Amino acid sequence: MEEKIRIAVDAMGGDNAPGEIIKGVIAAVNKTKELSVILVGRQQAIASCLNGQSYPQGAITVRNAEEVIETADHPVEAIRHKKDSSLVVALQMVRKGEADACISAGNSGAVLVGGQGIVGRIRGVQRPPFASVMPTQNGAMMMLDCGANVDVRPEHLAQWAVLGSIYMKHVEGVKDPRVGIVNIGAEEEKGNALVKETFPLLKEMDSEGRIRFTGSCEARDIPVGVCDVAVCDGFTGNVVIKMYEGVAKVLLSEIKGAIYSTTKSKIGGLLIKDVLKGTLNKFDVTRYGGAPLLGLKSLVVKMHGSAKAAEVENAIYQCIQFHKEDITGKTAKYVEEQAG
């Protein structure tokens, strides 16, 4: 019998916990037999959500944790003092080998601090980044960092170029990932000090065959998909991805409003309903799950705070693929080779 992949899920983290979190888990375990989920959180609240639901026997277990790390909690203090919180208990399970991965929609700072402090970094990884997979016109692309590291050095971006390439190649199936650096222009001399100092490092890595560097990537080019991996500092990445999601949300709302504005537009909407739905689904950010914190000894995935069942379900599939492809092992091997 194939060994199951064990995922610890922070059932209490996020705006829609525990209901939507548990809905997503149930959907996932009903679709794959290779999965074992441990719901971590307040047992009574979790049991109430599971009551009456149908899922394979033994596919879901519950680990009680009475405390919850709130959005407003200071990350370091919360990880240090809320030892019985759902997030800390889930991360401890990963550290002890009781789970292969952890997912949470809770406090981003706490996920970052807990991921590095409890699960731990792979030796040689300097700054683990939050890496978000985003939809584009030409398929998926990864942006890193998206908020874990606001102030960084050129060597951090250079390392992230490799981490992102490993992920996109083995998890998303991109044969030869193209790496770009987020910039304010296409010319090599453009950009701030960080970009100018990182650019030659990426060119050198390309000449050595470690990555496929394609140059600068302007923000307007990101939705087109001019590269498969885009590197930048966490401040820039976080602004870009939130702007990206915000524009998508407004456009969707405007399109729906226009379709339902008149009888004529409603008829037209019915005629293009299936095509439009397929196009809009292509740009649904929840399709790719959450943002993995790359470079840790085991996988930790941060979902949106507003995550609903579909994102939770896809984050679980993301963990399965990550585990199958041994991204942690591949990352550790690369870093070891470079150090040697």
Secondary structure, 3 states (H helix, E strand, C coil): CCCCEEEEEECCCCCCCCHHHHHHHHHHHCCCCCEEEEEEECHHHHHHHHCCCCCCCCCEEEEECCECCCCCCCHHHHHHHCCCEHHHHHHHHHHCCCCCEEEECCCHHHHHHHHHHHHCECCCCCCCCEEEEEEECCEEEEEECCCCCCCCCHHHHHHHHHHHHHHHHHCCCCCCCEEEEEECCCCCCCCCHHHHHHHHHHHHHHHCCCCEEEEEEEHHHCCCCCCCEEECCHHHHHHHHHHHHHHHHHHHHHHHHHHCCCHHHHHHHHHHHHHHHHHHHHCCHHHHCCEEECCECCEEEECCCCCCHHHHHHHHHHHHHHHHCCHHHHHHHHHHHHHC
